[in-house]
Amino acid sequence: MAGRDPDAGPASGAGDGMRVAVVGGGAFGVTAAYDLAVAGADVTLFEKGDIGSGASGRAAGVLYDAYAEDIDAEMGARALERFRRLSGTGEFTFTECPYVMLAREGDDDLAEAIRGAAGRMRVHDRDVETLGGDELGERFPSLQVDDVAVAAVARNAGWTDPGSYVATVADLAASAGAEIRTDSEVAVSTAPPGVAVADEAPVTRRFDAVVVAAGAHTKRLLADAGIAVPLKPYRVQALVSGRAFDGPMWYDASAGAYARPHPAGLLAGDGTVPVEADPDEWDRDADDWFLADVGGTLRDRAGHDPDVERAWAGLCTATPDGDPLLGEVADGVLVAAGWQGHGFMRAPATGEAIARQVLGEREGVPQFAPGRFDGDEAFEISEGMAVDTDDGPEKGC
Ligand SMILES: Cc1cc2nc3c(=O)[nH]c(=O)nc-3n(C[C@H](O)[C@H](O)[C@H](O)COP(=O)(O)OP(=O)(O)OC[C@H]3O[C@@H](n4cnc5c(N)ncnc54)[C@H](O)[C@@H]3O)c2cc1C
């Protein structure tokens, strides 16, 4: 396609003459702003704090394409392609590292679910192998495998520092012509689409499109504009240990915890609290039970006695079916949220998808139409990383 920037999505010139507001300077918002600016749109990104000050700056940076459903696998692969291409730009680096998902002996349903999910991943051409405990131990001697019933090893995977991605892509977006406004909290309006900046004269700025990617605040922001979306913020937790770990990234589905190598030693997490959180009033510190639980899993699985340097919580967003909301909710107003703990690793692909939607592309553009819900659905929060054992919401193992 003429004028196409291989690092960005839509063709250069596709956005000429369009005015677009992006609300939220997380991984999603900066990617969408960059792609739209490269396409020629006149983009303003509004962020109420600093760039990356939401969930993106608190993410673990585990990246993979090991999804069992075709659209997820496709977006995971596209995101990894863009992460790799970007690596070495600014502070951003992508470190190749396999990702292991495992179930313990006695957890028959989970073991069966991992075998089934790995099979479906292979159907979608994902590079995923199924191993028994012994084979896993031979492959990765740093893991303790005596109690492992089955493992799936995804090779198209790696890790990064999420803050470096957000900062680098925000810089690229600015270089491509986007205006990046921090400390700019906005309210959203519809018909016509617009935003009003708090602390400014009460003027609504009109845009051809407004993309609302405000993370945990998305539901509230849209509700104030008269749009109901079924989203629930919930806490998840992570820690960094200063003790060295030389192994793959792993997710112990029986324990519900994961870990990856980190420049300081190791990063571990999960600690999902499946209760709706208030996006303005929530506990940013890790819970004692999380530190105790994840510490136990690290000792059992990797012989790693954590030397905790820091621990924290952040907010993810859940939807009734575990799939995101990615598309139009009113004329010219689009929403992008509900990533169930997988929003960072897919941001290069989902940001690209919304940019293409804004520019009117339809063919081959991933869609998770928000219109599949009324907006007032009652639902339980399901853990993002959980392996599906009953065909309920499951995203990516
Ligand atoms: C501990 C933890 C570990 C995680 N690990 C991973 C992982 O390994 N891999 C993965 O894929 N995902 C992970 N996630 C999930 C991931 O962080 C999120 O899915 C992703 O960062 C969401 O990006 P976003 O851009 O949609 O939202 P955010 O990063 O939350 O950005 C939204 C932004 O909108 C701003 N905002 C809100 N309201 C307004 C307003 N009115 N006006 C202007 N701006 C506003 C906020 O300040 C915020 O900066 C993790 C999350 C946590 C908390």
Ligand as a Chemical Component Dictionary entry (heavy atoms), coordinates in Angstrom:
data_LIG
# 
_chem_comp.id                   LIG 
_chem_comp.type                 NON-POLYMER 
_chem_comp.pdbx_formal_charge   0 
_chem_comp.three_letter_code    LIG 
# 
loop_
_chem_comp_atom.comp_id 
_chem_comp_atom.atom_id 
_chem_comp_atom.alt_atom_id 
_chem_comp_atom.type_symbol 
_chem_comp_atom.charge 
_chem_comp_atom.model_Cartn_x 
_chem_comp_atom.model_Cartn_y 
_chem_comp_atom.model_Cartn_z 
_chem_comp_atom.pdbx_ordinal 
LIG C1  C1  C 0 -0.062  -5.492 38.097 1  
LIG C2  C2  C 0 -0.516  -5.555 36.656 2  
LIG C3  C3  C 0 0.126   -6.417 35.788 3  
LIG C4  C4  C 0 -0.273  -6.482 34.448 4  
LIG N1  N1  N 0 0.426   -7.271 33.587 5  
LIG C5  C5  C 0 0.111   -7.292 32.275 6  
LIG C6  C6  C 0 0.882   -8.044 31.359 7  
LIG O1  O1  O 0 1.877   -8.652 31.718 8  
LIG N2  N2  N 0 0.492   -8.070 30.050 9  
LIG C7  C7  C 0 -0.617  -7.398 29.626 10 
LIG O2  O2  O 0 -0.947  -7.468 28.454 11 
LIG N3  N3  N 0 -1.336  -6.633 30.471 12 
LIG C8  C8  C 0 -1.016  -6.587 31.785 13 
LIG N4  N4  N 0 -1.756  -5.833 32.647 14 
LIG C9  C9  C 0 -2.949  -5.136 32.132 15 
LIG C10 C10 C 0 -2.536  -3.859 31.419 16 
LIG O3  O3  O 0 -1.842  -3.039 32.328 17 
LIG C11 C11 C 0 -3.763  -3.095 30.905 18 
LIG O4  O4  O 0 -4.659  -3.976 30.241 19 
LIG C12 C12 C 0 -3.335  -2.035 29.908 20 
LIG O5  O5  O 0 -2.220  -1.333 30.382 21 
LIG C13 C13 C 0 -4.477  -1.077 29.647 22 
LIG O6  O6  O 0 -3.991  -0.018 28.849 23 
LIG P1  P1  P 0 -4.947  1.198  28.512 24 
LIG O7  O7  O 0 -4.167  2.135  27.672 25 
LIG O8  O8  O 0 -6.230  0.676  27.954 26 
LIG O9  O9  O 0 -5.323  1.829  29.935 27 
LIG P2  P2  P 0 -4.443  2.647  30.986 28 
LIG O10 O10 O 0 -3.008  2.327  30.898 29 
LIG O11 O11 O 0 -5.117  2.485  32.294 30 
LIG O12 O12 O 0 -4.596  4.135  30.477 31 
LIG C14 C14 C 0 -5.781  4.875  30.660 32 
LIG C15 C15 C 0 -5.373  6.321  30.922 33 
LIG O13 O13 O 0 -6.549  7.138  30.876 34 
LIG C16 C16 C 0 -6.325  8.213  31.769 35 
LIG N5  N5  N 0 -7.624  8.827  32.068 36 
LIG C17 C17 C 0 -8.624  8.330  32.834 37 
LIG N6  N6  N 0 -9.666  9.180  32.851 38 
LIG C18 C18 C 0 -9.319  10.239 32.086 39 
LIG C19 C19 C 0 -9.957  11.472 31.729 40 
LIG N7  N7  N 0 -11.213 11.779 32.156 41 
LIG N8  N8  N 0 -9.301  12.344 30.936 42 
LIG C20 C20 C 0 -8.047  12.075 30.469 43 
LIG N9  N9  N 0 -7.390  10.929 30.800 44 
LIG C21 C21 C 0 -8.020  10.018 31.584 45 
LIG C22 C22 C 0 -5.659  7.556  32.961 46 
LIG O14 O14 O 0 -4.949  8.502  33.749 47 
LIG C23 C23 C 0 -4.757  6.537  32.292 48 
LIG O15 O15 O 0 -3.411  6.992  32.128 49 
LIG C24 C24 C 0 -1.379  -5.712 33.986 50 
LIG C25 C25 C 0 -2.010  -4.828 34.873 51 
LIG C26 C26 C 0 -1.576  -4.731 36.180 52 
LIG C27 C27 C 0 -2.264  -3.748 37.081 53 
# 
loop_
_chem_comp_bond.comp_id 
_chem_comp_bond.atom_id_1 
_chem_comp_bond.atom_id_2 
_chem_comp_bond.value_order 
_chem_comp_bond.pdbx_ordinal 
LIG C1  C2  SING 1  
LIG C2  C3  SING 2  
LIG C2  C26 DOUB 3  
LIG C3  C4  DOUB 4  
LIG C4  N1  SING 5  
LIG C4  C24 SING 6  
LIG N1  C5  DOUB 7  
LIG C5  C6  SING 8  
LIG C5  C8  SING 9  
LIG C6  O1  DOUB 10 
LIG C6  N2  SING 11 
LIG N2  C7  SING 12 
LIG C7  O2  DOUB 13 
LIG C7  N3  SING 14 
LIG N3  C8  DOUB 15 
LIG C8  N4  SING 16 
LIG N4  C9  SING 17 
LIG N4  C24 SING 18 
LIG C9  C10 SING 19 
LIG C10 O3  SING 20 
LIG C10 C11 SING 21 
LIG C11 O4  SING 22 
LIG C11 C12 SING 23 
LIG C12 O5  SING 24 
LIG C12 C13 SING 25 
LIG C13 O6  SING 26 
LIG O6  P1  SING 27 
LIG P1  O7  DOUB 28 
LIG P1  O8  SING 29 
LIG P1  O9  SING 30 
LIG O9  P2  SING 31 
LIG P2  O10 DOUB 32 
LIG P2  O11 SING 33 
LIG P2  O12 SING 34 
LIG O12 C14 SING 35 
LIG C14 C15 SING 36 
LIG C15 O13 SING 37 
LIG C15 C23 SING 38 
LIG O13 C16 SING 39 
LIG C16 N5  SING 40 
LIG C16 C22 SING 41 
LIG N5  C17 SING 42 
LIG N5  C21 SING 43 
LIG C17 N6  DOUB 44 
LIG N6  C18 SING 45 
LIG C18 C19 SING 46 
LIG C18 C21 DOUB 47 
LIG C19 N7  SING 48 
LIG C19 N8  DOUB 49 
LIG N8  C20 SING 50 
LIG C20 N9  DOUB 51 
LIG N9  C21 SING 52 
LIG C22 O14 SING 53 
LIG C22 C23 SING 54 
LIG C23 O15 SING 55 
LIG C24 C25 DOUB 56 
LIG C25 C26 SING 57 
LIG C26 C27 SING 58 
# 
